Amino acid sequence: MRYGFTTGSCAAAASKAAAYMLLSGNRKEEISIQTPKGITFTATVLDIDRKENCVSCAVQKDGGDDPDITTGALIYATVSVEEADRKEPDEQAQIVIDGGNGVGRVTKPGLDQPVGNAAINHVPREMITKEVLEVCKLFDYKGRLLVVISVPAGESLAAQTFNPRLGIVGGISILGTSGIVEPMSNQAILDTIRVELRQRRSLGFDYVAVAPGNYGLDYMKNTYGYDLDRSVKCSNFIGATIDMAVELGFQRLLLTGHIGKLVKLSGGIMNTHSSEGDCRMELLTAFAAKFGADSKTLKKIMECVTTEEAVRVLKECGLQQAVMDYTMERICYYLQKRAKQKLQIDCIMYANEFGELAKSRGAEQWFTLLEQEQEQQI
């Protein structure tokens, strides 16, 4: 699959091209930079606007074969000469970086950049500085340059990202640690989970509510009144999320999810993606057998396509609660085993048709805790 280049790489390339045109007076329609990954990025320079003390241009984001919502967006850099208050020139140019239209601004702590800064992460900032300084050295320029990164489509694109939940307002983030977008990379999801956990920890909370997806978060909000914005979406990476929570010093974690994913935990499967393992019906059949289900019932469960259907079979034969309670017992066993007893984990499991199916013993305490937090936010 074809790899792409990050918004950080695009911003660095556009900045280098704009700086070159500003300091040389010549037009530049193609530019190359070296990404942190060691791969050269050669970009076409678009929408060039040259003035005496200011040059603006754009590079189009290409995410390769990764389904990246920013693919096709124009990442602009405007480079201008700034007057500096100093008596003697510095040994090298001074590069100031800020965000413009469509680049988000940080409003909450715990992110890569401090509150008030443009959401241009530190690696893209380092890339921009490196590439622009390279141009400055080429032309022996030792003054001060202001680099403003903007993304005209950024504000609308940001609505499809985690930025609104993270407190990044007004646009997208300029991201990337390697400069390369690897197709279908799980690392981006894991990085986002870590950011959300770290941000919550930095706000002083030693407990966190987690759900695999929007359905779980919506269930928490509708059933228990806990707002989606203060929950962390962990996707299929339940085990990795527990590892991060332990590492960041959380003391308690509440996991809420649909039986279709959580039942896998009762078999010790900590990544619930179907490619990692799918023994939902086997587990439910085994648990039903433990509580005396006859062979006809066991056969019906094994032939079920969905876990909701399996729950219906269990309900019809009077075994739903016993099997669900035992499933939760096994889930909690493996969750605590993953946490190595360093984190108290509670769990709530539900089905769309049947509502709450089972919960751990300590789950009730969370309702009071979450209610108190909800009141503090009002």
Salt bridges, closest charged atoms under 4 A:
GLU29 OE2 - ARG27 NE 2.85
ASP49 OD2 - LYS51 NZ 2.85
ASP62 OD2 - ARG2 NH1 2.78
ASP68 OD2 - LYS61 NZ 2.75
GLU82 OE1 - ARG144 NE 2.83
ASP90 OD2 - ARG86 NE 3.73
ASP98 OD1 - ARG105 NH2 3.02
ASP112 OD2 - HIS122 ND1 2.63
GLU131 OE1 - LYS16 NZ 3.21
GLU131 OE2 - LYS130 NZ 3.33
GLU134 OE2 - LYS16 NZ 2.98
GLU182 OE2 - LYS37 NZ 3.48
GLU196 OE1 - ARG165 NH2 3.29
ASP227 OD1 - LYS221 NZ 3.82
ASP227 OD2 - ARG230 NH2 3.97
ASP243 OD2 - ARG338 NH2 2.74
GLU247 OE2 - ARG194 NH1 3.14
ASP278 OD1 - ARG280 NE 2.76
GLU303 OE2 - LYS299 NZ 2.50
GLU308 OE2 - HIS258 NE2 2.80
GLU316 OE1 - LYS300 NZ 3.89
ASP346 OD2 - ARG252 NH2 3.84
GLU353 OE1 - ARG312 NH2 2.44
GLU356 OE2 - LYS359 NZ 2.84
GLU364 OE2 - LYS359 NZ 3.20
GLU373 OE1 - ARG200 NH2 2.84
GLU373 OE2 - ARG230 NE 3.78
